[in-house]
C-alpha cells in the first residue's frame, strides 16, 4: 500500500519567503504543528494566516489552544 503525504506551504506575501512541510497526517494536530514550526521559521512576527478553510484549519478549539500557547493574536481567514 502506498503511503500518502500532505504538503503545508506558507508564503509571506511581502518578502515571498516560503516554508514547506510534509506530513502523513491531515488533521488539526498536524496543522497546529505546522503553525508552531512556521512561527519558529519566519524571522518576523506573523499577523495573519490565510487558509483554504479545510476541516484541519476550522476546528476552532484546536486553533484557540495553539494561539493561547503562543500568547499572540493571529487572524485566520
Secondary structure, 3 states (H helix, E strand, C coil): CCCCCEEEEEECCCCCCEEEEEECCCCHHHHHHHHHHHHHHCCCCCCEECCCCCHHHHCHHHHHHHHHHHCCCCEEC
